[in-house]
Structure formats: C-alpha cells, structure tokens
Amino acid sequence: MTSSERRSRATEAFFGRRKGKPLREQQLERMSSLLPALRVDLSTPSPEKLEELFPVPVDKLRLEIGFGGGEHLIHRATETSSTGFIGVEPFVNSMAKLLAEVEARGLRNIRLYDDDATALLDWLPDACLDQIDLLYPDPWPKKKHWKRRFVSQANLARFHRVLKPGGLFCFASDIDTYVNWTLVHCRDHGGFEWIARNAADWKTPFAGWPGTRYEAKARREGRGSAYLTFRKV
Ligand SMILES: C[S@@+](CC[C@H](N)C(=O)[O-])C[C@H]1O[C@@H](n2cnc3c(N)ncnc32)[C@H](O)[C@@H]1O
C-alpha cells in the first residue's frame, strides 16, 4: 500500500469521538512530551524485528485495539514485563489517562498509537504479533451500522497477516449479534480456528482477566459477555 493510499483511509475503521472534556494541564503536558516518545512512528519503515520498538528486552508482542480506559492494557503490561504491548486508542481523553498510568508505574514495555488501528496494522511487518486483543469494540447494534464494526473480512485479513503462526486473536463483547458476527466472519475467513471446546470456554473470561470499564457498564445494564479466542491456522 502506498503512503497516499494509507493517508486516504486513515480513519477507515474509526467512527467514534476523538475528544471529550478539555484536558488538564498535566495531561496536556504528557500528551505533548510523553506521547511523542511512545507513539509508533508510521512515517518510518517498521523495524524488521518489532521487538526493537521497545527500550527493554521483550520476548512476546501483543496489540490491544481500542483500549478505552486502559484498565486491561495497564494490567497486562504490569503483570508481564517481558511482553511488549502496543496500545491503540484514538480518543484523546483515554490516551491522556493511559499516559498518566504509564508514567506513574514507570512502564517501559508499552508503545502507543493514537489513530485508526487499521493504519498501524498495515504498517506492521508480517507475522510479528503473538496476540491481538479486541475487547468490547464499538458494538454498532443497529443493522444499518454493522458495516462499521471493526471485525470485517478486510480487518481479519490484516490480523491474519500480522499474527505469528499459532498467534491468538482474543475478542470480548456483550452484544450477541456482534459475537455471532465475529464467529461467522472468522469461520468464513478460514484462517482462524475458534479454540472453544465447550460453553464454559467462551463464557469464562480470559485467564487473569481484570475486567474493563465498558464491561462493568454492560454488567450494570444486565448484559453478560462472550470471550472468544481464535488461533491463526
Ligand atoms: C466500546 S469502547 C471499549 C473500550 C475498552 N476496550 C473497554 O473494554 O472498556 C471501544 C473503543 O474502541 C476505540 N476504537 C474504535 N474504533 C477504533 C479504531 N478503528 N482503531 C482503534 N480504536 C478504535 C474507541 O475509541 C473506544 O475507546
């Protein structure tokens, strides 16, 4: 893909809000100093070894798309310092919140991208990631908006290209039609094996799951969740 093609669809899969309340002074300061230091620079070619993005040695690489409040990303990056995490979130206030946590905890195994994840996916080298987490993606419950859902054949092809052989795609949602949608899309793609053996497997949160803000809201509103794990075949 040429750089002009990439620019022309820089928000191919992002339809949400970019800004909420005005940021406080310290948040603005982190956005202008810490974010540029951690942001993955798509204007330079991706390193052959993606591990080189991190200032500390890492032996696994994970991508979280749409980290929102950042609860999951911060939890995982703290518990597994030997894994390098790339977090993507275009919503400015969420990014500012995450930067504060990264700074407070001194995390060095996180890199960030603050725009549409599809642009980052197209920048990544082939077969570089151990896992992709897509947790409570925007549900777009109305049928006329389903085409906006992040799970699509185009994005599954992207996932398939950047995952290592045997790499995992983990998906969580509280919206039944999106869960079915994802199962059908992965089946039709053909390059992903759903590894559930019984209902408990997809009703039980992923190991070490900390919950997310969006999930807590779903529970308050009386909705359960499905946790789907697919392996690249
Ligand atoms: C429903 S929220 C869930 C947030 C978080 N994962 C959670 O569980 O609390 C979905 C998030 O995905 C982000 N998002 C939507 N489209 C995106 C895209 N194309 N690339 C990256 N992030 C995206 C939104 O900004 C939003 O923060």
The ligand as an ORCA input file, in Angstrom:
! r2SCAN-3c Opt
* xyz 0 1
  C     -16.696      0.394     23.467
  S     -15.103      1.059     23.723
  C     -14.297     -0.204     24.679
  C     -13.067      0.288     25.378
  C     -12.304     -0.759     26.212
  N     -11.747     -1.799     25.358
  C     -13.186     -1.357     27.279
  O     -13.484     -2.562     27.198
  O     -13.567     -0.627     28.223
  C     -14.363      0.870     22.107
  C     -13.078      1.675     21.946
  O     -12.517      1.410     20.662
  C     -11.963      2.608     20.142
  N     -11.942      2.458     18.662
  C     -12.996      2.474     17.828
  N     -12.604      2.319     16.553
  C     -11.248      2.194     16.594
  C     -10.264      2.034     15.582
  N     -10.581      1.967     14.299
  N      -8.961      1.938     15.971
  C      -8.636      1.995     17.291
  N      -9.532      2.158     18.282
  C     -10.819      2.260     17.940
  C     -12.909      3.701     20.639
  O     -12.293      4.977     20.683
  C     -13.274      3.177     22.026
  O     -12.416      3.696     23.025
*
